[in-house]
Amino acid sequence: MISITDQQFAELVAGFEDNFIHLETRDAYGTAVELPYMAKWAAGERDDLGWLQDWCTNLRQKRTAGKSMRRARIVSEPLSDYQRWSYSIAHPMVEAGEDIRWVPRRLVSSIAFPGNDFYVFDNRTVMFLIYAGNGLATEKLVSTDPADVQLCRSAFEAAWKLAVPHREYKPL
């Protein structure tokens, strides 16, 4: 596996040819971009979600080109504050073309998962997202090893079978 930069990550997300899958397994994250917006939400302040505009534009372009983007979020219930906030901001991404689904953690006990969150791009490149205990991303590792790709695809599809579409999920 090789470590990649944030710029290389952005290029992978922008440049996939057909599809990506993304599995999230943590109850909280701490990205530098998101933290100020989550703090506003926690304080009861309104957020117009303008900061998501570029991502949603990218999603719309990919959807228009016929590309598939699926994200499964494995969550503990009741939801953590982070996941309640994440739920509250997901609608624009779903409208733009990303199929976001929620999987209650209690349903996935018998599924074998990789040790880290991941993306798989075009069924051939996996990117593992490494986080510190506080939820901040520390590294992104890329592999094209078919065994890594298959492990991630298998885990994702097993979770996807249990996942509830965003519009139907009712947070606890």
N, C-alpha and C positions, 0 to 999 in steps of 0.2 A: 504494500500500500504506500501511496505517496501523499504527503501533506500538501494541500493547496491553499492559495490565498483567497481572500474575500473576492477579489477581482476575478479569479479563475472560477470561483463558485458562481458568480453572476453570469459569467460566460456560459457555464454549463446550463443554468436555468434558462437563459435566453436562447441558447442554441440547440436545444434538443430537437430531434427530427420528427418524432411521432408521439411520444408519451412520457410522462413521468408518474411515478407513484412516490408517496411520501408518508412515512410512518412516524408518528409522534407518540412517545410513551411516557413523557414526564408530566407531572401535575403542575409544574411551574417552570417558567423560563425567565430569563432576565436580559433580553437583548437591549443594547444601548438605545436602539431606535424606539422600542416599544415602552420602556419603563416610564418615560414622562407621560405618555398617553394613558397608560394604566393608572398612574397616580391621579390624573385628572378624573378618570372614571371613578376611582375609589372615593374621591372627594365630592362626587355627585355633579361634576362639571360636564357640560355638553361637549361632545367631540363631533365635528362635521366629517371626520374620517378622511379629510383631504390628503393626509399623509399616505393613505393607501392608494391614491389615484394612479400612480405610475405602475404599481403592481397589477391593479385591476385592468389598466389599459393593456399591459402585456398579456394578461390572461385572455382578454377579449380577442386580441389579435391571434393568439394561439388557437382559441376555439374556432374563430372564423376560418382559420386554415385547416380545420379538421383534426386538430391535435387533442389528445386526452390528458387531463391532469386530475389525478385522484389523491386525496389526502385522508388518512384515517388517524383519528385522535383517540388513543386509549386513555380513558380518564377514570379516576376514582370518583365515586359518588357518595355523598354530595360533592359537587364540583368544588375545587379550590378557587380562591379568589381569582387567580390567574385564568383558570379555565372558564369561569363565569364571564370575565372580561373578554376572553377570546371568543366565546360564544356570541357575545353582544356585538362584536365587530365582524363576524364571518359573513353576514348576508351579502355585502357588496362583492366579496370574492366569489361566492356561489353564483350570484347574478352574472358575474363576468365570465364564468365558465369552469371554475374549479369545483369539482365534486368533493365536498368536504363531508365526512361522516364521523360519527361519534360511536365509540365502542366502550361500554361499561367494563371496567377492568375485571370485575367479578366473572365475566363471561370468557376470559381468555386464559384462565389458569392452566389449561392443558395444551396451549400453543407454545412451541419453542420459538423464542425471539432472539435476534442478535442482541448484543449487549448495549447497543446505542441506537438512537434514532437514525433514520437514513432516507435518502432519495435513491431511486433507481431510474436512470435515464435510458430510454429506448431499449429496455430489456438487456442492456449490455454493460452499463457502467453504474457502479454503486458508490454513493458518497455517504460516509458515516459522519454524523455530527457529534462531536465530543463536547461535553459540558462539564463545568465545574459544579461543585455542590450547590452553589448559589444560583445556578441556572444560566450563568453566562457562558457563551460558546467559547471554547478554548482552541479547538482545532477542527479541521475538516480533512478527512482521509478518503482517498479515492482508490477504488480497485476495479479492475476489469476481469478478475479471476472468476471464471464461470461458477465455481462453488460458492463464492461470496454472493454473486448475483442471484443464484438459485435459492440460497438460504433466505435472502431478503424477499425475493418475489414470493416464495412459499409462505413465509410468515405474514406478509402483507395480505395475500389472497385469503389466508385462513381468517385473519382479523376482519377483512372486508365482508366476508360472508355473514358476520355477526353485526356489522356496522349499521347504524341508523342514519339515514340522510339528514343533513342539517335541518331542513324544513320540517322534518317529522320528530326530531329529537326534542324531548322535554327535559331540561336539566333538573336534577334534584337539588 
